[in-house]
Amino acid sequence: MIKALIGYVVSLLVIITMFAIVLQDFNEQMETNKVMITMLKADIKNLESIQLESIKVEPHKHSNEMLVKKDDYEKDLYNLNWQLKAIEERVIELQRYHSP
């Protein structure tokens, strides 16, 4: 009977300790969340202080030098096709040479 009572007391102490650990973690998370909320409120106040009139959208600008010319693209594509055809011919020659 005493062993059972001691077992109940020990298990109760373990449960209380586990609850205290969980409660401590919860309190730490709450403090972190409070700090984050305070920081977000300050950011919202800063955003509200910016006047919408001061924000201007500028159209996209680019120079033709930044663009790829169609002729250059076509030359590169032709060169790649030529190289692929040459490789294909070489592979066919190798297959003929090594075939039984």
MODELLER restraints for C-alpha pairs under 7 A, 6 or more apart:
rsr = mdl.restraints
at = mdl.atoms
